[in-house]
Amino acid sequence: MNTIFYMVRHAIKERNRGDVSITAEGVEQADLTARLFMDIPISRIFCSPLNRAKQTADMIGQALQLPIVEDFRLRERANWGDLPDQTFDQFVEIWDRCTKERDFSPPFGDSASQAGDRLSSCLKELSCQYSQECMVIVTHGGLITDFLINEFPEEALNGIHPNFINEQSHLISECSITKINCTSEGFRLIYFAETAHLRK
């Protein structure tokens, strides 16, 4: 079992409730990300079932001529609009509490700890099934940090960014790439939230 995962946060999305799409700027980001992967031997693409991730993944898939496989385990911890009539401020309040209290079970979605475990199990299963391959995983910033905090010691995360746990919500920008190696010994972080490919 030795697999490389390029975890991509979806492109910039519309600021609205529900299962929103990516913006025109997001389309440009996804295009630049797709171009980067044309020089990497990617064999498979998996994505969250939310539109912003699917649209980002579709652009990468078109460039690489690879099909997209949706996996519910790649969905964000929670999405604004999961609760009817929820305001953005109400969503943020619950989101922030989940971030600070990792085992807090919100009225919708998963706790931060559960979400991180969900991504871990997904990557391990894919690594067992497709060993020796390189895959693109299009998902969400919150899920990536939930996974990292579950899997890596705080000291190691602080080596990536000071006070990583408290700053986590601001560290993964849209269409950034976090590269992970999964082996039988566990996960190894190769690089975090890289955005050089987005600079024109």
SVG drawing of the C-alpha trace seen along z (x, -y; Angstrom):
<svg xmlns="http://www.w3.org/2000/svg" viewBox="-36 -36 44 39">
<polyline fill="none" stroke="black" stroke-width="0.4" points="0.0,0.0 1.7,-3.2 -0.5,-5.8 -0.2,-9.5 -3.2,-11.8 -3.4,-15.3 -6.2,-16.8 -7.7,-19.9 -10.0,-22.3 -12.8,-23.2 -12.6,-26.5 -14.2,-29.8 -17.9,-29.3 -20.9,-31.5 -21.7,-33.0 -25.2,-31.7 -27.2,-29.1 -27.5,-25.5 -25.5,-23.5 -23.9,-26.4 -21.8,-26.5 -18.3,-28.0 -17.9,-31.5 -16.3,-32.8 -13.1,-33.3 -13.5,-29.8 -13.7,-28.5 -10.3,-30.1 -8.8,-28.6 -10.1,-25.1 -8.6,-25.5 -5.2,-26.4 -5.4,-23.5 -6.3,-21.1 -3.3,-22.3 -1.0,-21.5 -2.3,-17.9 -1.7,-17.4 2.0,-17.0 1.4,-14.5 0.6,-10.8 -2.9,-10.9 -4.9,-7.7 -8.2,-8.5 -10.3,-11.5 -12.7,-11.3 -14.8,-14.2 -17.3,-15.4 -21.0,-15.2 -21.4,-19.0 -21.6,-21.1 -18.6,-23.3 -16.4,-20.2 -18.0,-18.4 -17.6,-21.3 -13.9,-21.7 -13.3,-18.0 -15.1,-17.9 -12.7,-20.5 -9.7,-18.5 -11.3,-15.3 -11.9,-16.9 -8.3,-18.0 -7.0,-14.6 -9.7,-12.6 -10.6,-10.7 -14.0,-10.0 -15.1,-11.5 -16.2,-9.3 -18.3,-10.9 -17.8,-9.8 -20.1,-11.0 -17.2,-10.6 -15.5,-13.6 -18.4,-15.9 -17.7,-18.9 -18.3,-18.6 -21.5,-20.7 -23.0,-22.9 -24.8,-26.2 -28.4,-25.4 -28.5,-21.9 -31.0,-23.3 -34.0,-25.1 -34.0,-28.9 -30.6,-28.9 -28.9,-32.3 -25.2,-32.5 -24.4,-33.8 -26.1,-30.9 -24.2,-28.5 -20.9,-30.2 -21.7,-30.0 -22.2,-26.3 -19.2,-25.8 -16.9,-27.6 -18.1,-25.7 -17.5,-22.4 -14.0,-23.6 -13.2,-24.5 -14.9,-21.5 -13.9,-18.7 -16.3,-16.1 -19.4,-18.4 -22.2,-16.9 -24.0,-19.6 -27.7,-19.5 -26.6,-18.8 -23.5,-17.3 -20.6,-15.7 -18.4,-16.7 -14.9,-17.8 -13.5,-14.5 -16.0,-12.4 -15.4,-14.3 -11.6,-13.8 -12.1,-10.1 -14.4,-9.9 -11.7,-11.2 -9.0,-9.0 -11.0,-5.9 -11.8,-6.9 -8.1,-7.5 -7.0,-4.3 -9.6,-2.3 -8.7,-3.9 -5.0,-3.2 -5.6,0.4 -7.7,0.7 -5.4,-1.3 -1.9,-0.9 1.0,-2.5 -1.3,-5.1 -1.6,-8.9 -5.1,-10.2 -6.8,-13.6 -9.3,-14.1 -11.5,-17.2 -13.0,-18.1 -13.3,-20.9 -11.0,-23.0 -12.6,-22.1 -12.5,-18.4 -8.8,-18.6 -7.9,-20.3 -10.2,-18.0 -8.2,-15.1 -4.8,-16.6 -5.6,-17.5 -6.8,-13.9 -3.8,-12.3 -0.8,-14.5 0.6,-15.7 0.0,-19.3 3.7,-19.9 4.1,-18.7 1.1,-20.9 2.7,-23.9 5.7,-23.3 3.5,-23.9 1.9,-27.0 2.2,-28.6 -0.8,-27.9 -2.2,-25.6 -5.3,-24.4 -6.5,-27.9 -5.8,-29.2 -7.1,-26.2 -10.1,-28.0 -7.9,-30.4 -5.1,-28.2 -6.5,-26.3 -7.4,-28.6 -9.6,-27.6 -7.9,-25.3 -4.9,-24.9 -3.3,-21.4 -2.2,-19.3 -0.2,-16.3 -0.4,-13.2 1.4,-9.8 -0.5,-6.9 1.3,-3.7 0.8,-0.7 2.6,-2.7 0.2,-5.6 0.0,-9.1 2.9,-11.4 2.3,-15.0 4.5,-16.0 3.2,-19.6 0.4,-21.7 -2.1,-24.1 0.2,-24.8 -1.0,-27.6 1.9,-28.3 0.0,-26.9 -2.7,-29.7 -0.2,-32.5 -0.5,-33.6"/>
</svg>
